[in-house]
Amino acid sequence: MKFGQFELVRWHQDVSYADSINRAMEKIELGDQMGMDEIWLAEHHFSRHGLVSGIFSLLGNAAARTKNARIGTAVVVLPFHHPIQVAEEAATIDILSGGRLTLGVGVGYQRMEFEAYGLDIGEARQRFREYLEVIKKAWQPEPLTYKGDFIDVQGVRVMPKPLQEGGIPIHIAVSTSPESVDFAASQNMPIIVGGPTAAMGQVPEVLGLWHERMEHYGNPHEHIDLAVAVNIYVAPTQELAESDLAGLEDEIEKEFARVGNPRTADGKTPDDYKHWANRDRDRAAASENARKAGILPLIGTPEVVIERIETLRSLGINSIRGAFGAAGLDQTKMLDSMKMFSEEVMPHFAEKSVGPRV
């Protein structure tokens, strides 16, 4: 079983911006000391949902604070950035981290973020696919020449190049739509699943579809354990675990319900986001299915969390990325919970055989 760490850096109204970011960086440093396999940061803008607007700045700090864990982006929203700059920034972080970077990329889904940047969300998928191609070409030894709908360059020397031989691994965030999963498989790239826009009841199906499409394209895949983002909080008693988190992110969730989607104010959805039309209904059904299957939040005593992780393993999930605690939680409790997880939960899964492949 592999364990990673996922940092959104959500903003609680009782904590300053500076303290929110500094607390997250303290968690990242502790995660590396705990033996986390991977540490991921998520880019977001203009809402309480996440303060990682300068994602490459925070990655540089994470690279300096860690020694062993791979660091990654989950995700860089490609339509918000010039792809050549992404290629340069990522290569620089790869060098600073000693070749530990994984670049997770995504299309984006929050309309208000696109509107604030003056971008048409209806072009997001087209921009994403073109920008992804440019980034991969920019890491090649020869000067970059590319002519597309958005990027037109001739003979540009993109420097530096990544430290990792063959380039930086790229992962693609996917929705639950078959089209997005198929595209990632067609590019021979792992997918990023889970997190606040997905429901755990959908995850096994999405993972299974990716493996099937990888097989279809003739890409090796059996050796890859896709990670799933989940919330984690460990405390000495179940009551304490639940009461510590109660209500902390209510305001964040209310705001996310308003802005965390691609719809217009009158409810219209862009053509490339058709799968969002019934998103709320589908997520509610998937959440109920997850509960019936025994898939529950990793919140509770070490014994409860171990039992719930075992349920995930039985579904073929062998790698999880923990969003530890909640915004606004006392930092001492946050760090104590992470230490309890590393000392009483992680050792249970050391050297254990993996569950069945989904």
N, C-alpha and C positions, 0 to 999 in steps of 0.2 A: 504494500500500500504506500502510495506517495502522498505527501502532505505539502501543500503550498499555502500561500498567504495572499489575500486579495484586499487591496486598499482603495476604497472609493473616496475617502476623506469627506464624508458627509458633514454638513455644517449644522450644529445645534446652536440655537439662539443664545444660550447662556455661555458659550465658549467663543473666544475671539478667533478671527481667521488665523492669526499667527499661532495661537495655542493649538488650534485644530490640526494645522499642518505639522507643527513640531511634535505633537503627540503621535501622529501617524508615523513620522520618521523614527521616533523612539521605538514604536512597535516593530517597524521594519528591522531595526538593528537587533532587537531581541529575537525576532523570528529567525534571523540568520544564525544567531548563537544557539537557538533551540534545535537547529538542524532542518529547517524548512528546505524542501527541494527547490521551490520557486517562490518568488515574491513579485506580485503583479500590481500595477497601478492603472487606474481607469480615468480616461480623459472625459471631463464634462465642463459645461460653461453655464453661467447665468442663473443658477438655481442652487438650493440647499442640497440637491442630490449629490454634488461632488465639487470639491475645490481644486481638483487637479486640472487647472486650465493651462498651466505651464508644464506639460507632462515631461518634456525633455530636461527641464531644470531639475525636477524632482527625481528623475531617473539618474542624473549625474550625482545627486546627493546620495541616492540609494546605492549607487556603485561605490561611492567612497566609504559608506558606512557598513558595507557587507563584504564578506570574503569568499563565501562558498556557494550560496544560493544563486541560481540563475535569476535574473531580473527580467521583467517583461512588461509589455503594455497590453491592457485588456479593456479598451483598445485605444490606438490612435485613430481618430475619425478622419479618414483620408480626405474627404471633400473639403475639410477646413484648412488644408495645408498644401503648399506647393510640393509636389512629389520629389523634386530634386532636393529641396531643403530637408524633407523627411529622410531621404537617403543619406545626406551628409550628417544630420543629427544622430541618426541611428548608428552610423559607422563610427562616429566619435565616441558615443556611449559604449559601443562594443569594445573599442580600444581601451577606454578608461576602466572598464570592468574586467579586462583580461579575457574577453571573448565569452561573456556570460549573458549576452542579450538575446531575448526572443522578441520579435516584433509582431504583436497582435494588432490587426487592423480591422476596421469595420466601416460600413456605409454610413452609420448614424441613423437616428430615428426621431430625434426631438425637433419638431418644426421650429420652435422658438429659437433654438441655437442657429439653425440655418438662416432664419430671417434676420437675426441680429448681425450676422456676417454678410448679409446682402446676397445670400445664395438661394437658388431655387432648389427646394428639396426634391422636386420632380426630376432633377438632373443627377441626383446623388449617386444612384447605381451606376450610371454611365461614367461619371467622374471617377468613382471608386475603381472600376475595372481598368480604366485607362491609367490612372495614377499608379495602381499596383504594377502594371506592366512597366511603367517608366522607372519605378524604384528598382525592380529586378535588373533592368538594363543598365541602370546607373552604377550598379556594383560590379559590372563586368570590367575587364582590364582596359578595353578600348574606349575612346571618347564616345560620349552619348549623342546619338542622332535619333530623333524621334519626331514624327509628325502625326498628330491626332486631332481630335475635335477641340481639345483644350490646351494641349502642350505642343509646341513647335520649336525644337532646338536643333542646332547643327554643330556637331563636333565639340561638345562641351566636356571639358576634363573635370569630372566630378571627383573631388578629393575631400577627405581620405577614403580609402576603401576599408571595408570591415576587416577585423582581425581574424574572424572565423573563416576557415578555408571553405570555399563554396558559397560564401555569403551568410547573412544572418537568417536563421530559421524564421519563417513567416507563418503565423496562424491567422485564420479568418473567423471573425465572429459571425454567427449565423442566427437567423430567426428560426422559427419552427417550420418555415415554408420549404417544401422539397426543392424548389429552385435554388435557394441559397446554399443548401447542403450539397446539391449536385455540382454547383459551380466550384465550391471549395475542393471537392473530390477531383473535379476535372483539372484543377491546378496542382494536384498532388500535395495539398496542404491540410494539416490538422485543423479542426474547428474548435471554437470557444463556445461553450454552452453554459447555461445556468445564469445566475445573477437575477437582478430585480425585474427584468423583462420576460423571464421564463418561469415556468412552474415545474417543480421536480417531477410531477407525474408525466411530463412530456419528454423528459431527458432520455430515458432508456430507448424510446422509439427513435429519437433524433440520432443518438449514437449508433443504433443499429442501421439506420438508413445511410449514415456516412460510411460505415464499413462496407455496406452493400454496393454503394456507388464507387468506392475505391476499388473494389473487386471488379466492377464493371469496366473501369478505365485501366485495369491492369496494374494498379499501383500497390506496392507492398503496404500492408496495414495491420497485420496481426500483432506486430511487435509494439504498436502504439496504444497506450492507455490514455484516452482523452480525459482531461480533468474537468470537473464540474464545480462551479462556484456555489458554496453553501454558507449559511450563517452559523457561527460557532460561539458558544459561551459556556464555560464550565465553572461550577461553583460547588461548595461543600454539600449543599442540599438542593433538591429540586425547587423548593419554594423560593429559596434565595436566588437561584438562577433566573427564575421567571420574574420575581419582583424587582430585581436589579435593572432589568431591561424594560419593565412595564412603562409604556407611555413616552419613552425617551424620543422616539422617532415619529411620533404622531404628526407633528407639524411638517416634517420632511415628507412623509407619505401623502399628506393632503396636497402639498405643492406638487409632488411627483405625479399624482393622479391628474393634475391639471396640465402639466407641461411635458410629461414623459411619453409623448406619442407624436405621430406625424399629422394628426388631423387638424383641419382648420377649425375656427371657432364655431362654424355652422355644421361641423361633423363630417366634412368631406375628406376623403382619403386619397392621396396620389395613387396613380395606377401601379407604380412599382411597390406599393405597400398594401396591396389588396388583402394580404393575410391579416392586416390589422383590423379589418372591418368588423370581425366578431371576436377581437382579441380578448376583451374582458370576459365574455361568456366562455370562451375556450379555456382561458386561464383558470376560471373558477371551476370548471369541470375537471381540468387536469389536477388542480389542487385537491379536489375531493377524491379523485382516483388515487392520488398519491397517499392520502390519509388512509384510505381503505387498504392500500397495499402495505401499510406500515411504514411509509416514508415520512418521517417526522423531523422537525428542526433539530439540529445538533446542539440542543440547549438543555443543560441539566447537570447531574452529577457525572463524574467520570464513568461510572458503570452504565448510566443511561446513554451517554454519548457513544460509548463503545458498542452497545447493543444496536444503536441506530446506524452507526457506521457499518456494522456487520450486515444490516439489511441492504444498505447501498451496495456492498460487496456482492451480495447474493444476486443482484441485478446486473453484475458485470462492471460496476463502477469501482475502479481501482486507484483513482487519483482524485483528490478533492482539494479545492482552494478555499481556505476559510476566511470569511469576512468576520473577524473576531470582534465581539462586543457590539456596541452601538454608539452612535454619536451622542455626546453628552454624558457618557458613563464616566464615573470617577476613574482617573488614570491608574491609580494604584490597583483598583479592582480589575481593570482591563489587563494590566500586566500580570497580576496574580493568576487570572484566568488562563492566560496564555501559558504561563509556567506550569499550571496544573495539567493543562492539555499535553504539554511536552513530557511531563514526568509520569503521568498516570494513564494517558490514553495512547499516545504514540508508541510506547514500548510494547503494547499489546499486539500491535500489527507488524512488529519487526520480524522479518524473515518468514512471514506467513505466506502460504501459497495464494495465488490470485483466484478470484471467483470465475464463474463461467463468462465467456465472451458474449456481449450482447450482439 
